[in-house]
């Protein structure tokens, strides 16, 4: 399962077009960016933390630092606290569950920093994360707190936090690292990670384009803002990102029959290929055939034997979850239709689009 060492022995090498590497199946990797090994989220609904933590680990590599294993459970711990506060402030009329978005990690990164996996691995059962009991207890406790109305302490949430400590662990105030004994905030800053460098982008026409909007998906429980782009611009951002050395975090629909992690591919039916546009995206969003299912980490570009371009994607279902080491190839058509949102570094956005967003 997880490697608890802070620094892994080997780095993932960047593959370029001139050094295309053949992988199992019919796809050839055209470009592969630095990233950490595939791991498993176990029996949890916390893909948002695993995908975004993997993204941050790639950011550390991109900045020239050694490969570093960050704690997913650190972000999960504090995100659950944030989720409870929002639920109580909305008098219980807000989504509460395991699901989340990439910005949930960035919000924790901004307020609390980050920590190594070695310092805070979280609690497992036989090496596997299992959160069923945790979630049941949190849901019961936050409902009970909501019933108390004036008698809960929003700042402390001591009874709620005791459940987190029991099932996830006690977060250390400082911990030993390769850079000395540091707080999570100092650890973040040592790697030159600035939470304000990252933005989320989406593409839906029921909101104005080139404006920040609240995306209406259940897992956006914090009602965070996304920049809304036309789909062609969003696709341009994705390609520009990878071509210029930036990975990105992908959120989208994985419920289609043509999404097959076992086969390592995600594609559209023949009748939809080459026909994806803004209208079709809007139709599938409104009729809920495109839903917010899963977050993953896009780490490269590939092509199949027919020359069709795909995004090489790192999943968090474990290296043994398929015959391709836990990776899959999402075709351009699939990504164009089934993307809900992405998280990316601001500098990965083409200048002409960046200007329109006033970034």
RATABEL-V113262 format. One record per residue. N is the residue number from 1. RES is the residue in three letters. SS is DSSP state (a for helix, b for strand, c for the rest). NEAR is the number of other ideal C-beta (glycine too) atoms within 8 Angstrom. D_FIRST is the distance of its C-alpha to the first C-alpha in Angstrom with 1 decimal. Layout:
n: {N:N}
res: {RES:RES}
ss: {SS:SS}
near: {NEAR:NEAR}
d_first: {D_FIRST:D_FIRST}
//
This chain:
n: {1:2:3:4:5:6:7:8:9:10:11:12:13:14:15:16:17:18:19:20:21:22:23:24:25:26:27:28:29:30:31:32:33:34:35:36:37:38:39:40:41:42:43:44:45:46:47:48:49:50:51:52:53:54:55:56:57:58:59:60:61:62:63:64:65:66:67:68:69:70:71:72:73:74:75:76:77:78:79:80:81:82:83:84:85:86:87:88:89:90:91:92:93:94:95:96:97:98:99:100:101:102:103:104:105:106:107:108:109:110:111:112:113:114:115:116:117:118:119:120:121:122:123:124:125:126:127:128:129:130:131:132:133:134:135:136:137:138:139:140:141:142:143:144:145:146:147:148:149:150:151:152:153:154:155:156:157:158:159:160:161:162:163:164:165:166:167:168:169:170:171:172:173:174:175:176:177:178:179:180:181:182:183:184:185:186:187:188:189:190:191:192:193:194:195:196:197:198:199:200:201:202:203:204:205:206:207:208:209:210:211:212:213:214:215:216:217:218:219:220:221:222:223:224:225:226:227:228:229:230:231:232:233:234:235:236:237:238:239:240:241:242:243:244:245:246:247:248:249:250:251:252:253:254:255:256:257:258:259:260:261:262:263:264:265:266:267:268:269:270:271:272:273:274:275:276:277:278:279:280:281:282:283:284:285:286:287:288:289:290:291:292:293:294:295:296:297:298:299:300:301:302:303:304:305:306:307:308:309:310:311:312:313:314:315:316:317:318:319:320:321:322:323:324:325:326:327:328:329:330:331:332:333:334:335:336:337:338:339:340:341:342:343:344:345:346:347:348:349:350:351:352:353:354:355:356:357:358:359}
res: {UNK:UNK:UNK:UNK:UNK:UNK:UNK:UNK:UNK:UNK:UNK:UNK:UNK:UNK:UNK:UNK:UNK:UNK:UNK:UNK:UNK:UNK:UNK:UNK:UNK:UNK:UNK:UNK:UNK:UNK:UNK:UNK:UNK:UNK:UNK:UNK:UNK:UNK:UNK:UNK:UNK:UNK:UNK:UNK:UNK:UNK:UNK:UNK:UNK:UNK:UNK:UNK:UNK:UNK:UNK:UNK:UNK:UNK:UNK:UNK:UNK:UNK:UNK:UNK:UNK:UNK:UNK:UNK:UNK:UNK:UNK:UNK:UNK:UNK:UNK:UNK:UNK:UNK:UNK:UNK:UNK:UNK:UNK:UNK:UNK:UNK:UNK:UNK:UNK:UNK:UNK:UNK:UNK:UNK:UNK:UNK:UNK:UNK:UNK:UNK:UNK:UNK:UNK:UNK:UNK:UNK:UNK:UNK:UNK:UNK:UNK:UNK:UNK:UNK:UNK:UNK:UNK:UNK:UNK:UNK:UNK:UNK:UNK:UNK:UNK:UNK:UNK:UNK:UNK:UNK:UNK:UNK:UNK:UNK:UNK:UNK:UNK:UNK:UNK:UNK:UNK:UNK:UNK:UNK:UNK:UNK:UNK:UNK:UNK:UNK:UNK:UNK:UNK:UNK:UNK:UNK:UNK:UNK:UNK:UNK:UNK:UNK:UNK:UNK:UNK:UNK:UNK:UNK:UNK:UNK:UNK:UNK:UNK:UNK:UNK:UNK:UNK:UNK:UNK:UNK:UNK:UNK:UNK:UNK:UNK:UNK:UNK:UNK:UNK:UNK:UNK:UNK:UNK:UNK:UNK:UNK:UNK:UNK:UNK:UNK:UNK:UNK:UNK:UNK:UNK:UNK:UNK:UNK:UNK:UNK:UNK:UNK:UNK:UNK:UNK:UNK:UNK:UNK:UNK:UNK:UNK:UNK:UNK:UNK:UNK:UNK:UNK:UNK:UNK:UNK:UNK:UNK:UNK:UNK:UNK:UNK:UNK:UNK:UNK:UNK:UNK:UNK:UNK:UNK:UNK:UNK:UNK:UNK:UNK:UNK:UNK:UNK:UNK:UNK:UNK:UNK:UNK:UNK:UNK:UNK:UNK:UNK:UNK:UNK:UNK:UNK:UNK:UNK:UNK:UNK:UNK:UNK:UNK:UNK:UNK:UNK:UNK:UNK:UNK:UNK:UNK:UNK:UNK:UNK:UNK:UNK:UNK:UNK:UNK:UNK:UNK:UNK:UNK:UNK:UNK:UNK:UNK:UNK:UNK:UNK:UNK:UNK:UNK:UNK:UNK:UNK:UNK:UNK:UNK:UNK:UNK:UNK:UNK:UNK:UNK:UNK:UNK:UNK:UNK:UNK:UNK:UNK:UNK:UNK:UNK:UNK:UNK:UNK:UNK:UNK:UNK:UNK:UNK:UNK:UNK:UNK:UNK:UNK:UNK:UNK:UNK:UNK:UNK:UNK:UNK:UNK:UNK:UNK:UNK:UNK:UNK:UNK:UNK:UNK:UNK:UNK:UNK:UNK:UNK}
ss: {c:c:c:c:c:c:b:c:c:c:c:c:c:c:b:c:a:a:a:c:b:b:c:c:c:c:b:b:b:b:b:b:c:c:c:c:c:c:c:b:c:c:b:c:c:c:a:a:a:a:a:a:a:a:a:a:a:a:a:a:a:a:c:c:c:c:c:b:c:b:c:a:a:a:a:a:a:a:a:a:a:a:a:a:a:a:a:a:a:c:c:c:c:c:c:c:c:c:c:c:c:a:a:a:a:a:a:a:a:a:a:a:c:c:c:b:c:c:c:c:c:c:c:c:b:c:c:b:c:b:c:a:a:a:a:a:a:a:a:a:a:a:a:a:a:a:a:a:a:a:a:c:c:c:c:c:c:a:a:a:a:a:a:a:a:a:a:c:c:c:c:c:c:b:b:b:b:c:c:b:b:b:b:a:a:a:a:a:a:a:c:c:c:c:a:a:a:b:b:b:b:b:c:c:c:c:c:c:c:c:c:b:b:b:c:c:c:c:c:c:c:c:c:c:b:b:b:b:c:c:a:a:a:a:a:a:a:a:a:a:a:a:a:c:c:c:c:b:b:b:b:b:c:c:c:c:c:c:b:b:c:c:c:c:b:b:c:c:c:a:a:a:c:c:c:c:c:a:a:a:a:a:a:a:a:a:c:c:c:c:c:c:c:b:b:b:b:b:b:b:b:b:b:b:c:c:c:c:b:b:b:b:b:b:c:c:b:c:c:c:c:c:c:c:c:c:b:b:b:b:b:a:a:a:a:a:a:a:b:b:b:b:b:b:b:a:a:a:c:c:a:a:a:a:a:a:c:c:c}
near: {8:9:8:7:7:9:9:10:3:5:7:11:6:9:11:7:6:4:6:10:8:5:10:5:9:4:13:10:14:10:12:11:13:10:12:12:7:11:12:13:12:10:7:10:8:13:11:15:16:13:15:17:13:13:14:13:14:15:12:13:14:11:8:4:7:6:13:12:15:12:14:13:13:16:16:13:13:12:14:10:12:12:12:14:10:11:13:13:8:8:6:8:4:9:7:9:7:8:10:11:14:15:10:15:14:12:13:13:14:8:6:10:11:13:13:13:13:8:10:13:11:13:7:11:7:4:6:10:13:10:13:7:8:11:11:8:10:13:10:8:11:13:9:8:13:12:6:8:6:4:4:10:6:8:4:6:13:7:8:13:10:8:12:13:9:6:10:11:10:4:10:8:4:6:12:5:12:5:6:5:6:11:8:13:8:9:16:11:9:9:11:6:12:5:9:5:8:10:9:14:14:14:12:10:8:5:8:6:8:8:8:6:11:8:11:4:8:7:10:11:13:11:5:11:7:12:14:14:14:8:12:6:10:14:11:10:16:14:9:11:14:16:8:8:7:12:14:14:15:15:14:13:12:10:6:10:4:9:11:10:11:6:7:14:12:13:9:12:6:5:5:10:9:4:7:11:7:9:7:11:16:11:8:11:9:7:6:7:6:11:8:10:7:7:13:12:17:16:11:13:13:14:10:12:4:4:6:8:8:14:14:14:13:13:11:15:9:10:9:4:9:12:5:10:6:13:13:12:15:14:14:10:12:14:14:11:13:14:12:12:13:15:14:15:9:10:7:11:15:8:6:6:12:10:8:7:10:4:8}
d_first: {0.0:3.8:6.8:9.4:12.3:14.8:16.0:14.0:16.2:16.9:18.1:18.0:21.6:23.9:25.5:29.0:31.4:33.1:29.9:28.6:25.7:25.7:22.5:22.2:24.7:27.8:26.5:27.0:25.3:28.3:26.6:23.0:22.5:20.2:16.8:13.3:10.5:9.2:6.3:6.7:9.5:9.2:12.8:14.4:17.1:16.0:15.5:18.3:16.4:13.3:15.9:18.3:16.1:15.0:18.8:19.6:17.4:19.4:22.5:21.8:21.7:24.7:26.6:26.1:23.8:21.0:17.5:16.2:13.0:14.4:13.6:13.5:14.5:17.6:18.9:18.2:20.1:23.1:23.2:23.6:26.5:28.0:27.8:29.6:32.3:33.0:33.1:35.6:37.7:38.1:39.2:36.4:37.1:33.9:30.7:28.1:24.7:21.1:22.0:22.9:23.6:22.8:25.7:24.2:21.8:24.8:26.9:24.7:24.4:28.2:28.9:26.3:24.6:20.9:18.8:16.1:12.5:13.5:16.6:15.3:11.7:13.1:13.0:10.5:11.6:9.9:6.6:7.4:9.9:13.3:16.3:19.1:20.9:20.5:22.1:24.8:25.8:25.9:27.9:30.3:30.8:31.4:33.9:35.6:35.8:37.4:40.0:41.1:42.1:43.8:42.2:38.7:37.7:36.1:35.3:33.7:32.3:31.7:31.2:28.6:26.8:26.7:24.5:22.0:22.0:21.6:18.5:16.9:18.5:21.4:21.3:22.9:26.1:25.5:22.8:22.6:21.6:22.7:25.7:26.7:26.6:26.4:26.4:24.0:27.0:28.0:24.4:24.7:28.2:27.3:25.4:28.4:26.6:29.3:28.4:31.8:30.9:28.9:30.5:29.7:31.9:32.8:35.7:37.9:41.7:42.5:42.0:43.9:42.2:41.5:41.4:38.7:38.2:36.3:34.2:34.6:31.2:30.0:26.9:29.1:29.9:31.0:33.5:32.5:34.5:33.6:35.9:37.3:38.0:39.6:37.1:38.4:37.9:34.4:33.6:35.4:33.1:30.0:31.4:32.9:29.7:27.8:31.0:31.3:27.8:26.4:23.3:23.6:21.8:22.9:23.7:25.2:25.9:23.4:25.5:27.8:28.0:27.9:24.4:22.3:18.7:18.8:21.5:20.1:23.3:25.0:28.8:31.9:34.5:37.3:39.8:37.9:37.1:39.2:40.5:38.2:40.2:40.4:42.3:39.7:36.9:39.1:40.0:36.4:35.5:38.6:38.2:34.5:33.4:31.4:29.2:26.5:23.4:20.4:19.5:17.8:18.2:21.0:20.6:23.5:26.3:26.8:29.6:30.1:32.8:35.4:34.9:33.2:31.1:27.6:25.0:21.8:19.1:15.4:14.0:11.1:10.5:7.5:8.6:9.8:11.7:14.7:16.4:16.3:12.7:12.4:15.7:19.1:22.7:24.8:28.5:31.0:32.8:29.7:28.8:32.5:32.8:29.5:28.6:29.0:28.4:26.8:26.0:27.3:28.9:32.7:33.5:31.8:34.5:37.6:40.6:42.8:40.3:39.4:43.2:43.5:40.8:42.6:39.4}
//
